[in-house]
Amino acid sequence: MLTYVYRVTKYDPADRDEHGHYTGPEDTVGDHGETEAAYLQAVAAFAADTGIDHLVVREPQVPSVAYFGVEPPADGFGLDGLFRAGQAGFHDGAQVLLDIALELVRVMLRDSGAWCRLEAEDTFAVHVGWDQYVYVSSSRPCEEALARTRELGLFPERLDASVRIQFRGGRARHPAARR
């Protein structure tokens, strides 16, 4: 288990109720602009602080018959052009360079259809949950990445590594998530 677990969000912790549920004005839908770019830069900063440049796809999922995403589904579930083998390249154990991993994080932030966990065994992991909650785990404290994330206007919150993250349809949902 990775020692340092962070929930990175655009949601100010000051706007949480006594149960930890977000009650502020931020919309749960992505902006495909500055906020999305900030999330990707934050994940890249955590990866750099941890010293990784590639990740492995774990538990990849694409919708089957029903699609419940917030946004309209993207062509190819957002995977078009990311893998040489097309969608067949999106499988458990697929190794991807950090730039492709960041594009997969973008796909998940947009709720375009595809979802996965990305990890470097015993070193680093990242996945996107409901409402644009990004969960980053590292074997290192990532002080520089935390500072950079705050500079980007996002809120990194340290979680107890033992916090139970609930999975529903492949999407992680922390108990304090709004929905």
FIKOLZA-1660 file (N, C-alpha, C; in steps of 0.1 Angstrom, whole numbers, plus 5000, padded with zeros to 4 digits):
% residues 179
   i   px   py   pz ch aa at
   1 5008 4988 5000  A  M  N
   1 5000 5000 5000  A  M CA
   1 5009 5012 5000  A  M  C
   2 5005 5022 4992  A  L  N
   2 5013 5035 4991  A  L CA
   2 5010 5044 5004  A  L  C
   3 5020 5049 5009  A  T  N
   3 5019 5057 5022  A  T CA
   3 5012 5070 5020  A  T  C
   4 5015 5077 5009  A  Y  N
   4 5010 5091 5008  A  Y CA
   4 4998 5091 4998  A  Y  C
   5 4986 5094 5003  A  V  N
   5 4974 5094 4995  A  V CA
   5 4968 5108 4995  A  V  C
   6 4965 5114 4983  A  Y  N
   6 4960 5127 4983  A  Y CA
   6 4947 5127 4974  A  Y  C
   7 4938 5135 4978  A  R  N
   7 4926 5138 4970  A  R CA
   7 4929 5152 4964  A  R  C
   8 4929 5153 4951  A  V  N
   8 4932 5166 4945  A  V CA
   8 4919 5171 4938  A  V  C
   9 4914 5183 4942  A  T  N
   9 4901 5187 4937  A  T CA
   9 4902 5202 4934  A  T  C
  10 4892 5207 4927  A  K  N
  10 4889 5221 4925  A  K CA
  10 4880 5227 4936  A  K  C
  11 4876 5218 4945  A  Y  N
  11 4867 5222 4955  A  Y CA
  11 4874 5226 4968  A  Y  C
  12 4871 5238 4972  A  D  N
  12 4877 5244 4984  A  D CA
  12 4872 5236 4997  A  D  C
  13 4881 5231 5005  A  P  N
  13 4877 5224 5017  A  P CA
  13 4869 5232 5026  A  P  C
  14 4871 5246 5026  A  A  N
  14 4863 5255 5034  A  A CA
  14 4848 5254 5031  A  A  C
  15 4845 5249 5019  A  D  N
  15 4831 5248 5014  A  D CA
  15 4825 5234 5017  A  D  C
  16 4829 5227 5027  A  R  N
  16 4824 5214 5031  A  R CA
  16 4816 5215 5043  A  R  C
  17 4806 5207 5044  A  D  N
  17 4797 5207 5056  A  D CA
  17 4804 5198 5067  A  D  C
  18 4797 5196 5078  A  E  N
  18 4802 5189 5089  A  E CA
  18 4805 5174 5086  A  E  C
  19 4799 5169 5075  A  H  N
  19 4801 5155 5071  A  H CA
  19 4812 5154 5061  A  H  C
  20 4818 5165 5057  A  G  N
  20 4828 5165 5047  A  G CA
  20 4823 5166 5032  A  G  C
  21 4810 5168 5030  A  H  N
  21 4804 5169 5017  A  H CA
  21 4806 5183 5012  A  H  C
  22 4810 5185 4999  A  Y  N
  22 4812 5198 4993  A  Y CA
  22 4798 5204 4991  A  Y  C
  23 4797 5217 4995  A  T  N
  23 4784 5224 4994  A  T CA
  23 4786 5238 4986  A  T  C
  24 4798 5240 4981  A  G  N
  24 4802 5253 4975  A  G CA
  24 4796 5254 4961  A  G  C
  25 4800 5265 4954  A  P  N
  25 4795 5268 4941  A  P CA
  25 4801 5261 4929  A  P  C
  26 4812 5255 4930  A  E  N
  26 4819 5248 4919  A  E CA
  26 4810 5238 4912  A  E  C
  27 4810 5238 4899  A  D  N
  27 4802 5228 4891  A  D CA
  27 4810 5215 4891  A  D  C
  28 4803 5204 4890  A  T  N
  28 4810 5191 4890  A  T CA
  28 4814 5187 4875  A  T  C
  29 4810 5195 4866  A  V  N
  29 4814 5192 4852  A  V CA
  29 4827 5199 4849  A  V  C
  30 4836 5193 4841  A  G  N
  30 4848 5199 4837  A  G CA
  30 4847 5210 4827  A  G  C
  31 4858 5218 4827  A  D  N
  31 4857 5230 4818  A  D CA
  31 4865 5228 4805  A  D  C
  32 4872 5217 4803  A  H  N
  32 4880 5215 4791  A  H CA
  32 4890 5226 4789  A  H  C
  33 4893 5234 4799  A  G  N
  33 4902 5245 4798  A  G CA
  33 4912 5246 4809  A  G  C
  34 4912 5257 4816  A  E  N
  34 4922 5260 4826  A  E CA
  34 4922 5250 4838  A  E  C
  35 4910 5247 4843  A  T  N
  35 4909 5238 4854  A  T CA
  35 4914 5224 4850  A  T  C
  36 4910 5219 4839  A  E  N
  36 4914 5206 4834  A  E CA
  36 4929 5206 4832  A  E  C
  37 4935 5217 4826  A  A  N
  37 4949 5218 4825  A  A CA
  37 4956 5218 4838  A  A  C
  38 4950 5224 4848  A  A  N
  38 4956 5224 4862  A  A CA
  38 4957 5210 4867  A  A  C
  39 4946 5203 4866  A  Y  N
  39 4946 5189 4871  A  Y CA
  39 4957 5181 4864  A  Y  C
  40 4959 5182 4851  A  L  N
  40 4969 5175 4844  A  L CA
  40 4983 5179 4848  A  L  C
  41 4985 5192 4850  A  Q  N
  41 4998 5197 4855  A  Q CA
  41 5001 5191 4869  A  Q  C
  42 4990 5191 4878  A  A  N
  42 4992 5186 4891  A  A CA
  42 4996 5171 4891  A  A  C
  43 4989 5163 4883  A  V  N
  43 4993 5149 4882  A  V CA
  43 5007 5147 4877  A  V  C
  44 5011 5155 4867  A  A  N
  44 5025 5155 4862  A  A CA
  44 5035 5159 4873  A  A  C
  45 5031 5168 4881  A  A  N
  45 5040 5172 4892  A  A CA
  45 5042 5161 4902  A  A  C
  46 5031 5154 4905  A  F  N
  46 5032 5143 4915  A  F CA
  46 5041 5132 4909  A  F  C
  47 5039 5129 4896  A  A  N
  47 5047 5119 4889  A  A CA
  47 5061 5123 4889  A  A  C
  48 5064 5135 4886  A  A  N
  48 5078 5140 4886  A  A CA
  48 5084 5139 4900  A  A  C
  49 5077 5143 4910  A  D  N
  49 5081 5142 4924  A  D CA
  49 5084 5128 4929  A  D  C
  50 5076 5119 4923  A  T  N
  50 5078 5105 4926  A  T CA
  50 5089 5098 4918  A  T  C
  51 5093 5105 4907  A  G  N
  51 5103 5100 4898  A  G CA
  51 5099 5089 4888  A  G  C
  52 5087 5090 4883  A  I  N
  52 5082 5080 4873  A  I CA
  52 5079 5087 4860  A  I  C
  53 5081 5080 4849  A  D  N
  53 5078 5085 4836  A  D CA
  53 5069 5076 4828  A  D  C
  54 5065 5065 4834  A  H  N
  54 5056 5056 4827  A  H CA
  54 5047 5049 4837  A  H  C
  55 5035 5045 4833  A  L  N
  55 5026 5038 4842  A  L CA
  55 5020 5026 4835  A  L  C
  56 5013 5018 4843  A  V  N
  56 5006 5006 4838  A  V CA
  56 4991 5008 4840  A  V  C
  57 4984 5005 4830  A  V  N
  57 4969 5005 4830  A  V CA
  57 4964 4994 4839  A  V  C
  58 4955 4997 4848  A  R  N
  58 4949 4986 4856  A  R CA
  58 4934 4988 4856  A  R  C
  59 4927 4977 4856  A  E  N
  59 4912 4977 4856  A  E CA
  59 4906 4986 4846  A  E  C
  60 4910 4985 4833  A  P  N
  60 4904 4993 4823  A  P CA
  60 4890 4990 4820  A  P  C
  61 4882 5000 4818  A  Q  N
  61 4868 4998 4816  A  Q CA
  61 4863 5008 4805  A  Q  C
  62 4854 5003 4797  A  V  N
  62 4846 5012 4788  A  V CA
  62 4832 5007 4789  A  V  C
  63 4823 5017 4787  A  P  N
  63 4808 5013 4788  A  P CA
  63 4804 5003 4778  A  P  C
  64 4795 4995 4782  A  S  N
  64 4790 4984 4773  A  S CA
  64 4777 4990 4767  A  S  C
  65 4766 4986 4771  A  V  N
  65 4753 4990 4764  A  V CA
  65 4749 5004 4770  A  V  C
  66 4749 5006 4783  A  A  N
  66 4744 5018 4788  A  A CA
  66 4756 5027 4791  A  A  C
  67 4754 5040 4789  A  Y  N
  67 4764 5050 4792  A  Y CA
  67 4758 5060 4801  A  Y  C
  68 4765 5063 4813  A  F  N
  68 4759 5072 4823  A  F CA
  68 4768 5084 4825  A  F  C
  69 4777 5087 4817  A  G  N
  69 4786 5098 4819  A  G CA
  69 4778 5111 4818  A  G  C
  70 4784 5122 4824  A  V  N
  70 4779 5135 4825  A  V CA
  70 4779 5141 4811  A  V  C
  71 4790 5139 4804  A  E  N
  71 4791 5145 4791  A  E CA
  71 4788 5135 4780  A  E  C
  72 4785 5139 4768  A  P  N
  72 4782 5129 4757  A  P CA
  72 4794 5121 4755  A  P  C
  73 4792 5108 4752  A  P  N
  73 4804 5099 4750  A  P CA
  73 4813 5104 4738  A  P  C
  74 4826 5103 4740  A  A  N
  74 4835 5106 4730  A  A CA
  74 4837 5095 4720  A  A  C
  75 4840 5098 4708  A  D  N
  75 4843 5087 4698  A  D CA
  75 4854 5078 4704  A  D  C
  76 4851 5065 4703  A  G  N
  76 4861 5055 4708  A  G CA
  76 4863 5056 4723  A  G  C
  77 4853 5061 4730  A  F  N
  77 4854 5063 4745  A  F CA
  77 4865 5072 4749  A  F  C
  78 4870 5080 4740  A  G  N
  78 4881 5089 4743  A  G CA
  78 4894 5083 4741  A  G  C
  79 4895 5071 4736  A  L  N
  79 4908 5064 4734  A  L CA
  79 4914 5066 4720  A  L  C
  80 4906 5071 4711  A  D  N
  80 4911 5072 4697  A  D CA
  80 4924 5079 4696  A  D  C
  81 4934 5073 4690  A  G  N
  81 4947 5079 4688  A  G CA
  81 4957 5077 4700  A  G  C
  82 4953 5071 4711  A  L  N
  82 4962 5070 4722  A  L CA
  82 4970 5057 4722  A  L  C
  83 4965 5047 4715  A  F  N
  83 4972 5034 4715  A  F CA
  83 4974 5030 4700  A  F  C
  84 4986 5025 4697  A  R  N
  84 4989 5020 4683  A  R CA
  84 4979 5010 4679  A  R  C
  85 4975 5001 4688  A  A  N
  85 4966 4990 4685  A  A CA
  85 4952 4994 4686  A  A  C
  86 4949 5007 4687  A  G  N
  86 4936 5012 4689  A  G CA
  86 4930 5008 4703  A  G  C
  87 4917 5006 4704  A  Q  N
  87 4911 5003 4717  A  Q CA
  87 4917 4990 4722  A  Q  C
  88 4921 4981 4714  A  A  N
  88 4927 4968 4719  A  A CA
  88 4940 4971 4727  A  A  C
  89 4946 4982 4725  A  G  N
  89 4958 4986 4733  A  G CA
  89 4954 4990 4747  A  G  C
  90 4942 4993 4750  A  F  N
  90 4937 4997 4763  A  F CA
  90 4933 4984 4771  A  F  C
  91 4943 4978 4777  A  H  N
  91 4940 4966 4784  A  H CA
  91 4948 4965 4797  A  H  C
  92 4944 4957 4806  A  D  N
  92 4951 4956 4819  A  D CA
  92 4965 4951 4817  A  D  C
  93 4975 4959 4822  A  G  N
  93 4989 4956 4821  A  G CA
  93 4995 4964 4810  A  G  C
  94 4988 4972 4802  A  A  N
  94 4994 4980 4791  A  A CA
  94 5003 4991 4798  A  A  C
  95 5015 4992 4793  A  Q  N
  95 5024 5002 4798  A  Q CA
  95 5023 5014 4789  A  Q  C
  96 5022 5026 4795  A  V  N
  96 5021 5038 4788  A  V CA
  96 5031 5049 4794  A  V  C
  97 5036 5057 4785  A  L  N
  97 5044 5068 4789  A  L CA
  97 5036 5078 4796  A  L  C
  98 5042 5087 4804  A  L  N
  98 5035 5096 4811  A  L CA
  98 5026 5105 4803  A  L  C
  99 5030 5109 4791  A  D  N
  99 5021 5118 4783  A  D CA
  99 5008 5111 4779  A  D  C
 100 5009 5098 4776  A  I  N
 100 4996 5091 4773  A  I CA
 100 4988 5089 4786  A  I  C
 101 4995 5086 4797  A  A  N
 101 4988 5085 4810  A  A CA
 101 4980 5098 4813  A  A  C
 102 4986 5109 4810  A  L  N
 102 4980 5122 4813  A  L CA
 102 4967 5124 4804  A  L  C
 103 4969 5119 4791  A  E  N
 103 4957 5119 4782  A  E CA
 103 4946 5110 4787  A  E  C
 104 4950 5099 4793  A  L  N
 104 4939 5090 4799  A  L CA
 104 4933 5097 4811  A  L  C
 105 4940 5104 4819  A  V  N
 105 4935 5112 4830  A  V CA
 105 4925 5122 4824  A  V  C
 106 4929 5129 4813  A  R  N
 106 4920 5138 4807  A  R CA
 106 4906 5132 4803  A  R  C
 107 4907 5120 4797  A  V  N
 107 4896 5112 4793  A  V CA
 107 4887 5110 4805  A  V  C
 108 4893 5106 4816  A  M  N
 108 4885 5103 4828  A  M CA
 108 4879 5116 4834  A  M  C
 109 4886 5127 4834  A  L  N
 109 4881 5139 4839  A  L CA
 109 4869 5144 4831  A  L  C
 110 4869 5141 4818  A  R  N
 110 4858 5145 4809  A  R CA
 110 4847 5135 4810  A  R  C
 111 4849 5124 4817  A  D  N
 111 4839 5113 4818  A  D CA
 111 4835 5109 4804  A  D  C
 112 4845 5107 4795  A  S  N
 112 4842 5104 4781  A  S CA
 112 4839 5089 4779  A  S  C
 113 4840 5081 4789  A  G  N
 113 4836 5067 4787  A  G CA
 113 4846 5058 4792  A  G  C
 114 4859 5059 4789  A  A  N
 114 4869 5050 4794  A  A CA
 114 4873 5054 4808  A  A  C
 115 4877 5044 4816  A  W  N
 115 4882 5046 4829  A  W CA
 115 4892 5035 4832  A  W  C
 116 4902 5039 4841  A  C  N
 116 4912 5029 4846  A  C CA
 116 4919 5035 4858  A  C  C
 117 4927 5027 4864  A  R  N
 117 4937 5031 4874  A  R CA
 117 4950 5031 4866  A  R  C
 118 4959 5040 4870  A  L  N
 118 4972 5040 4864  A  L CA
 118 4982 5039 4875  A  L  C
 119 4992 5030 4874  A  E  N
 119 5001 5028 4885  A  E CA
 119 5015 5024 4881  A  E  C
 120 5024 5027 4890  A  A  N
 120 5038 5022 4889  A  A CA
 120 5039 5014 4902  A  A  C
 121 5040 5001 4901  A  E  N
 121 5039 4992 4913  A  E CA
 121 5047 4997 4925  A  E  C
 122 5040 4998 4936  A  D  N
 122 5046 5001 4949  A  D CA
 122 5053 5015 4949  A  D  C
 123 5049 5024 4939  A  T  N
 123 5055 5037 4938  A  T CA
 123 5045 5048 4936  A  T  C
 124 5035 5046 4927  A  F  N
 124 5027 5057 4923  A  F CA
 124 5014 5051 4918  A  F  C
 125 5003 5058 4920  A  A  N
 125 4990 5055 4914  A  A CA
 125 4981 5067 4912  A  A  C
 126 4973 5067 4902  A  V  N
 126 4963 5078 4900  A  V CA
 126 4951 5073 4894  A  V  C
 127 4939 5078 4898  A  H  N
 127 4927 5075 4892  A  H CA
 127 4917 5087 4894  A  H  C
 128 4907 5087 4886  A  V  N
 128 4897 5098 4888  A  V CA
 128 4884 5092 4892  A  V  C
 129 4878 5099 4902  A  G  N
 129 4865 5095 4908  A  G CA
 129 4854 5103 4903  A  G  C
 130 4843 5102 4909  A  W  N
 130 4831 5111 4906  A  W CA
 130 4834 5125 4908  A  W  C
 131 4827 5134 4901  A  D  N
 131 4828 5148 4903  A  D CA
 131 4842 5155 4902  A  D  C
 132 4850 5149 4894  A  Q  N
 132 4864 5154 4892  A  Q CA
 132 4872 5154 4904  A  Q  C
 133 4871 5143 4912  A  Y  N
 133 4880 5140 4923  A  Y CA
 133 4891 5132 4918  A  Y  C
 134 4903 5137 4919  A  V  N
 134 4915 5129 4914  A  V CA
 134 4922 5124 4927  A  V  C
 135 4925 5111 4927  A  Y  N
 135 4932 5105 4938  A  Y CA
 135 4946 5101 4933  A  Y  C
 136 4956 5106 4940  A  V  N
 136 4970 5104 4937  A  V CA
 136 4976 5097 4949  A  V  C
 137 4983 5086 4947  A  S  N
 137 4991 5079 4958  A  S CA
 137 5005 5078 4954  A  S  C
 138 5014 5080 4964  A  S  N
 138 5028 5079 4961  A  S CA
 138 5036 5073 4973  A  S  C
 139 5047 5068 4970  A  S  N
 139 5056 5062 4980  A  S CA
 139 5064 5074 4987  A  S  C
 140 5063 5086 4981  A  R  N
 140 5070 5098 4987  A  R CA
 140 5060 5109 4990  A  R  C
 141 5064 5118 4999  A  P  N
 141 5055 5128 5004  A  P CA
 141 5051 5139 4993  A  P  C
 142 5059 5140 4983  A  C  N
 142 5056 5149 4971  A  C CA
 142 5054 5164 4975  A  C  C
 143 5063 5169 4984  A  E  N
 143 5061 5183 4989  A  E CA
 143 5061 5193 4977  A  E  C
 144 5070 5191 4967  A  E  N
 144 5070 5201 4956  A  E CA
 144 5057 5200 4948  A  E  C
 145 5052 5188 4946  A  A  N
 145 5039 5186 4938  A  A CA
 145 5028 5192 4946  A  A  C
 146 5028 5191 4959  A  L  N
 146 5017 5197 4967  A  L CA
 146 5017 5212 4966  A  L  C
 147 5029 5218 4966  A  A  N
 147 5030 5233 4965  A  A CA
 147 5026 5237 4951  A  A  C
 148 5030 5230 4941  A  R  N
 148 5026 5233 4927  A  R CA
 148 5011 5231 4925  A  R  C
 149 5005 5221 4931  A  T  N
 149 4991 5219 4930  A  T CA
 149 4983 5231 4936  A  T  C
 150 4988 5236 4947  A  R  N
 150 4982 5248 4953  A  R CA
 150 4984 5260 4944  A  R  C
 151 4995 5262 4938  A  E  N
 151 4998 5273 4929  A  E CA
 151 4988 5272 4917  A  E  C
 152 4984 5261 4913  A  L  N
 152 4975 5259 4902  A  L CA
 152 4961 5262 4905  A  L  C
 153 4958 5264 4918  A  G  N
 153 4945 5267 4923  A  G CA
 153 4937 5255 4927  A  G  C
 154 4943 5244 4928  A  L  N
 154 4936 5232 4932  A  L CA
 154 4939 5229 4947  A  L  C
 155 4932 5220 4953  A  F  N
 155 4933 5217 4967  A  F CA
 155 4937 5203 4969  A  F  C
 156 4949 5200 4972  A  P  N
 156 4954 5187 4976  A  P CA
 156 4951 5184 4991  A  P  C
 157 4944 5173 4993  A  E  N
 157 4941 5170 5007  A  E CA
 157 4946 5156 5010  A  E  C
 158 4954 5155 5021  A  R  N
 158 4960 5143 5025  A  R CA
 158 4949 5134 5031  A  R  C
 159 4949 5121 5026  A  L  N
 159 4939 5112 5031  A  L CA
 159 4947 5101 5039  A  L  C
 160 4940 5095 5048  A  D  N
 160 4946 5084 5055  A  D CA
 160 4946 5073 5045  A  D  C
 161 4958 5066 5044  A  A  N
 161 4959 5055 5034  A  A CA
 161 4949 5044 5036  A  A  C
 162 4943 5044 5048  A  S  N
 162 4934 5033 5051  A  S CA
 162 4919 5037 5047  A  S  C
 163 4917 5050 5043  A  V  N
 163 4904 5054 5039  A  V CA
 163 4898 5045 5029  A  V  C
 164 4886 5041 5031  A  R  N
 164 4879 5032 5021  A  R CA
 164 4874 5040 5009  A  R  C
 165 4879 5037 4998  A  I  N
 165 4875 5044 4985  A  I CA
 165 4864 5034 4980  A  I  C
 166 4852 5039 4978  A  Q  N
 166 4841 5031 4972  A  Q CA
 166 4842 5031 4957  A  Q  C
 167 4841 5019 4951  A  F  N
 167 4840 5018 4937  A  F CA
 167 4826 5015 4932  A  F  C
 168 4822 5023 4922  A  R  N
 168 4809 5021 4917  A  R CA
 168 4810 5022 4902  A  R  C
 169 4809 5012 4894  A  G  N
 169 4810 5012 4880  A  G CA
 169 4824 5017 4875  A  G  C
 170 4834 5013 4883  A  G  N
 170 4847 5017 4879  A  G CA
 170 4852 5030 4884  A  G  C
 171 4843 5038 4889  A  R  N
 171 4846 5052 4894  A  R CA
 171 4848 5051 4909  A  R  C
 172 4859 5056 4914  A  A  N
 172 4861 5057 4928  A  A CA
 172 4853 5068 4934  A  A  C
 173 4848 5066 4945  A  R  N
 173 4840 5076 4952  A  R CA
 173 4844 5076 4967  A  R  C
 174 4850 5087 4970  A  H  N
 174 4854 5089 4984  A  H CA
 174 4841 5092 4992  A  H  C
 175 4840 5087 5004  A  P  N
 175 4828 5089 5012  A  P CA
 175 4824 5104 5014  A  P  C
 176 4833 5113 5013  A  A  N
 176 4830 5127 5014  A  A CA
 176 4827 5134 5001  A  A  C
 177 4826 5127 4990  A  A  N
 177 4822 5132 4977  A  A CA
 177 4808 5138 4978  A  A  C
 178 4805 5148 4970  A  R  N
 178 4792 5154 4970  A  R CA
 178 4781 5145 4966  A  R  C
 179 4782 5139 4955  A  R  N
 179 4771 5131 4950  A  R CA
 179 4770 5117 4957  A  R  C
% end
